[in-house]
Amino acid sequence: MRIVEITEFGGPEVLNINTVPDPEPGPGEVLIRVRATSVNPVDIQLRRGDYSDAVNLPAKIGVDVAGVITKVGPGASRFEVGDEVFYVPRLLENEGSYADFHVEQEAIVAKKPQSLTFAQAAALPLAAGTAWECLIERARLQAGQRVLIHGGSGGVGVYALQIASGAGAYVATTCRSENFDMVKNLGANICFDYREPDLYTRLASDPREQFDVILDTVGGNTIENSLNLLKPFGQVVSIVDQSTPQNLVSGWAVNGSVHFVFTTQSAARLERLSAFVDSGLLKPVIEKSYTLDEVVEAHRDIERGQRSGKIVLTTE
Ligand SMILES: NC(=O)c1ccc[n+]([C@@H]2O[C@H](COP(=O)([O-])OP(=O)(O)OC[C@H]3O[C@@H](n4cnc5c(N)ncnc54)[C@H](OP(=O)(O)O)[C@@H]3O)[C@@H](O)[C@H]2O)c1
């Protein structure tokens, strides 16, 4: 089978497509014919060496799978050959989803939404699963609450908007003004261009712009900026590894909470997402699709920035 591996950290050109024997499922595992995967920022971060202390070379890449069960390992009983599935692989024992086949523990694999193609399904697990974990599981978002999604046009943001809107929240978001129409179609009630000078000073001085839940998919000073916009007992949820010192004192004044989420793998969460998809409340947002052989160009594309959804890789 083909698999993308790196033997050194660096730019997109370090991505090699190698041919290796097909893997075999062990006890409690299933073998999946990968039909599509997606490109996530963590793939770029891993490739360029941001986690070089934790990642051994050669390394494999990719954290989304949509495909078909082709073999069931000893003791595995949840799936049959031919079942169509999607999932987020274990992140720390990464076997790499940029490949023709992938082995995974059956416990974290879920049935793919029937209504979606493999490419559409591959655009969901990590990004939509993280958005769901942050808003529904961690912040326990309620209908009628006001939520602010930072980075609404990005991979996680496009799903966070839909999940928050589907949950009955009033939804604000930050993105480029060029993406205002797109994010409104995904459920945003109001949009702010993050390039506006002194945006957060303006919002903090407007008592109407206060939020129960704020999702940070951006990093930098976003937690500090967000704490100034919190309602009493409000919550900020951040998914970005924070290296910028921030002043959190505004959170004290409003009894605020800050949560950090490093997404966990959960078949049950993916099944709830599937139900959301099947009820029409969540749709995949694909900006562009590449084949596995075009992986270098796909990485170049995502590194250019200015996202409007997900980039997927198909193995056809
Ligand atoms: N903790 C976890 O479990 C977890 C899970 C998934 C992702 N993540 C992390 O979360 C981050 C976002 O992931 P993603 O897949 O959504 O990335 P993405 O697709 O690159 O999206 C990032 C979005 O942020 C926007 N943006 C950039 N600067 C901004 C600013 N100052 N204010 C508001 N928006 C801004 C970008 O808009 P433009 O492109 O228009 O500039 C883009 O739409 C990444 O760092 C990723 O590694 C963490």
The ligand as a MOL file (V3000), in Angstrom:
LIG
                    3D

  0  0  0     0  0            999 V3000
M  V30 BEGIN CTAB
M  V30 COUNTS 48 52 0 0 0
M  V30 BEGIN ATOM
M  V30 1 N -6.7870 20.8260 20.8400 0
M  V30 2 C -7.2870 20.0590 19.8770 0
M  V30 3 O -7.7070 18.9440 20.1290 0
M  V30 4 C -7.3550 20.6020 18.4710 0
M  V30 5 C -8.1680 19.9580 17.5220 0
M  V30 6 C -8.2530 20.5220 16.2450 0
M  V30 7 C -7.5180 21.6680 15.9410 0
M  V30 8 N -6.7180 22.2170 16.8930 0 CHG=1
M  V30 9 C -5.9450 23.4430 16.6280 0
M  V30 10 O -6.8820 24.4890 16.4680 0
M  V30 11 C -6.3910 25.4500 15.5550 0
M  V30 12 C -7.4390 25.6900 14.4680 0
M  V30 13 O -7.6160 24.4990 13.7110 0
M  V30 14 P -8.4050 24.5810 12.3340 0
M  V30 15 O -8.4070 23.2220 11.7440 0
M  V30 16 O -9.6840 25.2970 12.5320 0 CHG=-1
M  V30 17 O -7.3850 25.5310 11.5170 0
M  V30 18 P -7.6060 26.3490 10.1790 0
M  V30 19 O -8.4760 25.5760 9.2530 0
M  V30 20 O -6.2670 26.7810 9.7250 0
M  V30 21 O -8.4620 27.6190 10.6430 0
M  V30 22 C -7.9490 28.6620 11.4030 0
M  V30 23 C -8.8770 29.8440 11.1840 0
M  V30 24 O -8.5220 30.9200 12.0530 0
M  V30 25 C -8.6630 32.1270 11.3100 0
M  V30 26 N -7.8530 33.1620 11.9330 0
M  V30 27 C -6.5370 33.3880 11.8120 0
M  V30 28 N -6.1660 34.4320 12.6040 0
M  V30 29 C -7.3020 34.8450 13.2240 0
M  V30 30 C -7.5770 35.8650 14.1560 0
M  V30 31 N -6.6250 36.6630 14.6400 0
M  V30 32 N -8.8570 35.9990 14.6150 0
M  V30 33 C -9.8370 35.1870 14.1470 0
M  V30 34 N -9.6380 34.2010 13.2550 0
M  V30 35 C -8.3760 34.0360 12.8030 0
M  V30 36 C -8.2180 31.7740 9.9120 0
M  V30 37 O -8.7700 32.6800 8.9970 0
M  V30 38 P -7.9480 33.0700 7.6560 0
M  V30 39 O -7.4910 31.7650 7.0660 0
M  V30 40 O -8.9630 33.7740 6.8200 0
M  V30 41 O -6.8270 33.9380 8.1220 0
M  V30 42 C -8.8010 30.3680 9.7550 0
M  V30 43 O -10.1150 30.4350 9.2340 0
M  V30 44 C -5.0570 24.8950 15.0330 0
M  V30 45 O -4.0140 25.4890 15.7930 0
M  V30 46 C -5.1520 23.4210 15.3400 0
M  V30 47 O -3.9020 22.8070 15.5150 0
M  V30 48 C -6.6220 21.7200 18.1420 0
M  V30 END ATOM
M  V30 BEGIN BOND
M  V30 1 1 1 2
M  V30 2 2 2 3
M  V30 3 1 2 4
M  V30 4 1 4 5
M  V30 5 2 4 48
M  V30 6 2 5 6
M  V30 7 1 6 7
M  V30 8 2 7 8
M  V30 9 1 8 9
M  V30 10 1 8 48
M  V30 11 1 9 10
M  V30 12 1 9 46
M  V30 13 1 10 11
M  V30 14 1 11 12
M  V30 15 1 11 44
M  V30 16 1 12 13
M  V30 17 1 13 14
M  V30 18 2 14 15
M  V30 19 1 14 16
M  V30 20 1 14 17
M  V30 21 1 17 18
M  V30 22 2 18 19
M  V30 23 1 18 20
M  V30 24 1 18 21
M  V30 25 1 21 22
M  V30 26 1 22 23
M  V30 27 1 23 24
M  V30 28 1 23 42
M  V30 29 1 24 25
M  V30 30 1 25 26
M  V30 31 1 25 36
M  V30 32 1 26 27
M  V30 33 1 26 35
M  V30 34 2 27 28
M  V30 35 1 28 29
M  V30 36 1 29 30
M  V30 37 2 29 35
M  V30 38 1 30 31
M  V30 39 2 30 32
M  V30 40 1 32 33
M  V30 41 2 33 34
M  V30 42 1 34 35
M  V30 43 1 36 37
M  V30 44 1 36 42
M  V30 45 1 37 38
M  V30 46 2 38 39
M  V30 47 1 38 40
M  V30 48 1 38 41
M  V30 49 1 42 43
M  V30 50 1 44 45
M  V30 51 1 44 46
M  V30 52 1 46 47
M  V30 END BOND
M  V30 END CTAB
M  END
